Amino acid sequence: MQKLLQKIEEKLSKNYGDNMAQRIRVRLVRSTIGTLPKQRATVRSLGLRKIGSSVEHEDGGVVRGMVRVVSHLVVVEDVNE
């Protein structure tokens, strides 16, 4: 069992690098008025509602892709724990 867990950990570190457990903070800095409905939905699914609101997410491909779609509306910071 221990060997299996080590294999899984190695595979994950190859795929995701050392950022596997990193967290990022996403903050909404611009209004969603006048943006495309898809972008508004992305902001909402990130958990952002009002300008200035922020949320923390695990750093991964899905969240990075969502942030890229609305990069003109949000600011991303690394969270140091």
Secondary structure, 3 states (H helix, E strand, C coil): CHHHHHHHHHHHHHHHHHHCCCEEEEEECCCCCCCCHHHHHHHHHCCCCCCCCEEEEECCHHHHHHHHHCCCCEEEEECCC
